[in-house]
Amino acid sequence: MVMTMRKNKGIIIELTALLDVIFIMLFWMMINVQEGSTKVREDADSRIAQAQAEVEQIRAETDEKLESMREQADSEIKKAQERAEHLNRDAAANQQALENFGKGLMLTINLRYSPGGELIVTNGDNELARTAVTSESDVYSAVSQAITKAGIASEDVVLCAFVYDGSRALFRDVSEISDAVNRLGKSYKNFYCTFINTAR
């Protein structure tokens, strides 16, 4: 009996389809990587632009605050200089007033409240005005006319003494005269008045 031997043929694997699949997967991965890097780049550019905008905004706000602080500082310096100038002028006026007082050149206005309820305005021995104390306006008008009659200008230094008997004077009359004197102090910047109660 004759036996015949068969040759085993090896299994042949077709790689073409497998290579196609691998190339497709590689191509797909490359596209995804490219899209991902593009998105990352866009996100990075967006964040950079946002950061730059925030920096510009902070810089603008800082510049605005610095400008405001500079203007405020300049204003405070100007006010301080004006106050210093006013102090110098006031000091000079007070010095001049003291010198004039020492030389006997000071104009003095005496406001005397009579028992009958009248206000008598005198300059030395000269009677300048006499008025009934009916209202603050009447007192102010009478004293203003007396000051004008005495030849006192608004820049002159005026010493005023309001003399009254507190035990007899009405509180209302004293208040009216006090208000009129305070009002005169606004019209004459160098107007100084003292209140003398002879009852004390």
C-alpha positions as CSV (number, residue, x, y, z in Angstrom):
1,M,0.0,0.0,0.0
2,V,1.4,3.2,-1.1
3,M,0.9,6.2,1.2
4,T,1.1,9.7,-0.2
5,M,2.2,12.6,2.0
6,R,0.4,16.0,1.7
7,K,2.2,19.2,2.1
8,N,0.7,21.6,4.6
9,K,0.3,25.0,3.1
10,G,0.7,27.9,5.5
11,I,-2.1,30.3,6.2
12,I,-1.7,33.4,4.1
13,I,-2.9,36.6,5.8
14,E,-3.8,39.5,3.6
15,L,-2.3,42.6,5.1
16,T,-3.6,45.2,2.6
17,A,-6.9,45.7,4.5
18,L,-5.1,45.9,7.8
19,L,-2.7,48.5,6.5
20,D,-5.6,50.5,5.2
21,V,-7.3,50.5,8.6
22,I,-4.0,51.5,10.3
23,F,-3.5,54.4,7.9
24,I,-7.1,55.5,8.3
25,M,-6.6,55.5,12.1
26,L,-3.3,57.4,11.8
27,F,-4.9,59.9,9.5
28,W,-7.8,60.3,11.9
29,M,-5.5,60.8,14.9
30,M,-3.4,63.4,13.0
31,I,-6.6,65.4,12.2
32,N,-7.8,65.2,15.8
33,V,-4.4,66.3,17.1
34,Q,-4.3,69.2,14.6
35,E,-7.8,70.3,15.6
36,G,-6.9,70.0,19.3
37,S,-3.8,72.1,18.9
38,T,-5.7,74.7,16.9
39,K,-8.4,74.9,19.7
40,V,-5.6,75.1,22.3
41,R,-4.0,77.9,20.4
42,E,-7.2,79.7,20.0
43,D,-8.0,79.3,23.7
44,A,-4.5,80.6,24.5
45,D,-4.9,83.6,22.2
46,S,-8.2,84.3,23.7
47,R,-6.8,84.2,27.3
48,I,-3.9,86.3,26.3
49,A,-6.2,88.9,24.7
50,Q,-8.4,88.9,27.8
51,A,-5.4,89.3,30.1
52,Q,-4.1,92.2,28.0
53,A,-7.5,93.8,28.1
54,E,-7.6,93.5,31.9
55,V,-4.1,94.9,32.2
56,E,-5.1,97.9,30.0
57,Q,-8.2,98.4,32.1
58,I,-6.2,98.3,35.3
59,R,-3.6,100.6,33.9
60,A,-6.4,103.1,32.8
61,E,-8.0,102.9,36.2
62,T,-4.7,103.4,37.9
63,D,-3.8,106.4,35.7
64,E,-7.3,107.9,36.4
65,K,-6.8,107.4,40.1
66,L,-3.3,108.9,40.0
67,E,-4.6,111.9,38.0
68,S,-7.5,112.4,40.5
69,M,-5.0,112.1,43.5
70,R,-2.7,114.6,41.8
71,E,-5.6,117.1,41.2
72,Q,-6.7,116.7,44.8
73,A,-3.2,117.2,46.0
74,D,-2.9,120.3,43.9
75,S,-6.2,121.6,45.2
76,E,-5.2,121.0,48.8
77,I,-1.8,122.8,48.2
78,K,-3.6,125.7,46.6
79,K,-6.1,125.9,49.5
80,A,-3.2,125.8,52.0
81,Q,-1.4,128.5,50.1
82,E,-4.5,130.7,50.1
83,R,-5.0,130.0,53.9
84,A,-1.4,131.0,54.5
85,E,-1.9,134.2,52.4
86,H,-5.1,135.0,54.4
87,L,-3.2,134.4,57.7
88,N,-0.4,136.7,56.5
89,R,-2.9,139.4,55.5
90,D,-4.8,139.0,58.8
91,A,-1.6,139.1,60.8
92,A,-0.6,142.3,58.9
93,A,-4.0,143.9,59.5
94,N,-3.8,143.0,63.2
95,Q,-0.3,144.4,63.5
96,Q,-1.5,147.6,61.7
97,A,-4.5,147.8,64.1
98,L,-2.2,147.5,67.1
99,E,0.1,150.2,65.7
100,N,-2.8,152.5,65.1
101,F,-4.2,151.8,68.5
102,G,-0.8,152.7,70.0
103,K,-0.8,155.9,68.0
104,G,-4.3,156.8,69.1
105,L,-5.6,156.5,65.5
106,M,-8.2,153.8,66.2
107,L,-11.8,154.7,65.5
108,T,-14.0,153.6,68.3
109,I,-17.8,153.1,68.2
110,N,-19.6,152.8,71.5
111,L,-23.1,151.3,71.6
112,R,-24.8,152.4,74.8
113,Y,-28.2,150.9,75.8
114,S,-30.2,153.5,77.7
115,P,-32.7,152.6,80.4
116,G,-35.5,153.9,78.1
117,G,-34.7,151.1,75.5
118,E,-32.7,153.3,73.1
119,L,-29.4,152.5,71.5
120,I,-27.0,155.4,71.4
121,V,-24.1,155.3,69.0
122,T,-21.1,157.5,69.9
123,N,-17.6,158.1,68.7
124,G,-15.7,159.6,71.6
125,D,-17.9,162.5,72.8
126,N,-19.8,162.8,69.5
127,E,-23.2,161.2,69.3
128,L,-23.6,159.6,65.9
129,A,-27.0,158.0,66.1
130,R,-29.9,157.2,68.4
131,T,-32.6,154.6,67.7
132,A,-35.2,152.6,69.5
133,V,-34.5,148.9,69.6
134,T,-37.4,147.6,67.6
135,S,-35.8,145.1,65.3
136,E,-32.4,143.8,64.2
137,S,-32.7,145.5,60.8
138,D,-33.4,148.9,62.5
139,V,-30.4,148.5,64.7
140,Y,-28.2,147.4,61.8
141,S,-29.3,150.4,59.7
142,A,-28.7,152.9,62.5
143,V,-25.2,151.6,63.3
144,S,-24.3,151.4,59.6
145,Q,-25.4,155.0,59.1
146,A,-23.4,156.0,62.2
147,I,-20.3,154.2,60.9
148,T,-20.6,155.9,57.5
149,K,-21.2,159.3,59.2
150,A,-17.9,158.7,61.2
151,G,-16.1,158.3,57.9
152,I,-15.2,154.6,58.5
153,A,-14.5,152.6,55.3
154,S,-15.1,148.9,55.0
155,E,-11.3,148.2,55.2
156,D,-10.8,150.3,58.4
157,V,-10.2,148.6,61.7
158,V,-13.1,149.4,64.0
159,L,-13.2,148.7,67.8
160,C,-16.7,148.6,69.1
161,A,-18.0,148.3,72.7
162,F,-21.6,147.5,73.5
163,V,-22.2,148.7,77.1
164,Y,-25.5,147.8,78.8
165,D,-27.0,147.2,82.2
166,G,-27.9,143.6,82.3
167,S,-30.2,144.1,85.3
168,R,-32.4,146.5,83.3
169,A,-31.9,145.7,79.7
170,L,-34.4,143.4,78.0
171,F,-33.1,140.1,76.8
172,R,-34.9,140.6,73.4
173,D,-33.2,144.0,72.9
174,V,-29.7,142.6,73.7
175,S,-30.3,139.8,71.3
176,E,-31.4,142.1,68.5
177,I,-28.3,144.3,69.0
178,S,-26.1,141.2,69.2
179,D,-27.5,140.0,65.8
180,A,-27.0,143.4,64.3
181,V,-23.4,143.5,65.5
182,N,-22.7,140.1,64.1
183,R,-24.1,141.2,60.8
184,L,-21.9,144.3,60.8
185,G,-18.9,142.0,61.4
186,K,-19.6,140.4,58.0
187,S,-19.9,143.8,56.2
188,Y,-16.7,145.2,57.9
189,K,-14.0,142.5,58.0
190,N,-12.0,144.4,60.6
191,F,-14.9,145.1,62.9
192,Y,-14.4,143.9,66.4
193,C,-17.0,144.3,69.1
194,T,-17.1,143.4,72.8
195,F,-20.1,143.3,75.1
196,I,-19.8,144.9,78.5
197,N,-22.5,144.2,81.1
198,T,-22.2,146.8,83.8
199,A,-24.4,144.8,86.2
200,R,-21.7,142.2,86.7
